[in-house]
Amino acid sequence: GDLHYDNVMVVGDKVSGLLDFEFCSYDFRAMELAVALSKYVGEDEPLELCERFVTGFVECGQLTEAEIDALPDLINLRIFSNAIYFTGRAIAGEDSLESLTSRAPAYAKRVKWVNANREAIKAAIEAKMAVMAAA
């Protein structure tokens, strides 16, 4: 899927609509979390935002230890897939090459942050899951 804050409509505190279905598919269940977190890792205070999102995620979803361990790589996979997606759109003439090149620095920043913080990302998810499991 492609459920992240750019594609979710909210009225008050309720989801009112979902947008942008071109990435909908069957995938690893941990990929849903990775897609959402891939947006937050590009923001200011990304770890705090990731922790807040995971707090909600664990209310309905639990991940295995292997899925948690893979999550930083899955986040990067999502970032790389965006680069490939916009490359394809440029080649097909659906977007300009500038559409990709303008995003490249942000993609690089995200990947660098994920790589530098992979243990913190995993620890945050593990901690949130432990709290939910204890409840």
C-alpha positions in Angstrom: 0.0 0.0 0.0 0.9 3.7 0.2 -0.7 4.7 3.4 1.2 7.6 4.8 0.2 11.1 5.9 0.1 12.5 2.4 -2.5 10.0 1.3 -4.8 9.9 4.3 -7.7 12.4 4.6 -8.8 13.2 8.2 -11.8 15.1 9.5 -11.3 15.9 13.2 -9.6 12.8 14.6 -11.2 10.3 12.2 -9.9 9.0 8.9 -12.4 10.1 6.2 -10.6 8.9 3.0 -7.6 7.2 1.4 -5.9 8.4 -1.7 -3.3 7.3 -4.2 -3.7 3.6 -4.9 -1.0 3.0 -7.5 1.3 1.2 -5.0 -1.5 -1.1 -3.6 -0.4 -4.7 -3.7 0.2 -7.8 -1.6 3.4 -7.4 0.3 5.2 -8.3 3.5 3.0 -7.0 6.3 6.0 -5.1 7.8 6.1 -3.1 4.6 2.9 -1.2 5.6 4.8 0.2 8.6 7.9 0.8 6.5 6.0 2.8 3.9 4.5 5.1 6.6 7.8 5.5 8.4 9.6 6.2 5.2 7.9 9.6 5.1 8.6 10.4 8.8 12.3 9.8 8.4 12.5 12.8 6.2 11.0 15.2 8.7 12.4 17.2 11.7 12.6 15.0 14.8 12.1 11.8 12.8 12.6 9.3 15.7 9.9 11.0 17.7 7.5 10.9 14.8 8.2 7.3 14.1 7.6 6.4 17.8 4.3 8.2 17.8 3.2 6.4 14.6 4.3 3.0 16.0 2.3 3.7 19.1 -0.8 3.6 17.0 0.3 0.8 14.8 0.9 -1.6 17.7 -2.7 -1.2 18.8 -3.7 -3.3 15.8 -0.5 -4.9 14.5 2.4 -6.8 15.9 5.6 -7.7 14.2 7.9 -10.6 14.7 11.5 -10.1 15.8 12.7 -10.8 12.2 10.2 -8.2 10.8 11.5 -5.6 13.3 15.1 -6.4 12.4 14.3 -6.0 8.7 12.3 -2.7 9.1 15.2 -0.3 8.5 16.0 -2.1 5.3 12.3 -2.1 4.3 12.2 1.6 4.9 15.1 2.1 2.6 13.6 -0.3 0.1 10.5 2.0 0.0 12.7 5.1 -0.5 14.6 3.4 -3.3 11.3 2.2 -4.9 10.2 5.8 -5.0 13.4 6.8 -6.9 12.8 4.0 -9.4 9.1 4.9 -9.7 9.9 8.6 -10.6 12.7 7.4 -13.0 10.1 5.3 -14.8 7.7 8.2 -15.0 10.5 10.4 -16.5 11.4 7.8 -19.0 7.7 7.4 -20.0 7.4 11.1 -20.4 4.8 11.3 -17.6 7.0 13.5 -15.5 10.1 15.6 -16.2 13.5 14.4 -15.1 13.4 17.3 -12.7 10.6 15.6 -10.8 13.2 12.9 -9.8 16.2 15.1 -9.4 14.4 17.5 -7.2 13.6 14.6 -4.8 17.0 13.0 -4.9 18.6 15.0 -2.0 15.6 14.3 0.3 15.8 10.6 -0.6 19.5 10.6 0.2 18.9 12.4 3.5 16.3 9.8 4.5 18.5 6.8 3.7 21.4 8.3 5.6 19.2 8.9 8.6 17.8 5.4 8.6 21.3 3.9 8.3 22.6 6.0 11.1 19.6 5.3 13.3 18.7 1.7 12.5 19.2 0.4 16.1 17.1 3.3 17.5 14.3 2.6 15.1 14.2 -1.1 16.0 14.5 -0.3 19.8 11.6 2.1 19.5 9.4 -0.5 17.8 10.4 -3.2 20.3 9.6 -0.9 23.2 6.2 0.0 21.9 5.3 -3.6 21.2 6.4 -4.6 24.7 4.1 -1.9 26.2 1.2 -3.2 24.2 2.0 -6.9 25.0 2.0 -6.0 28.8 -1.3 -4.2 28.6 
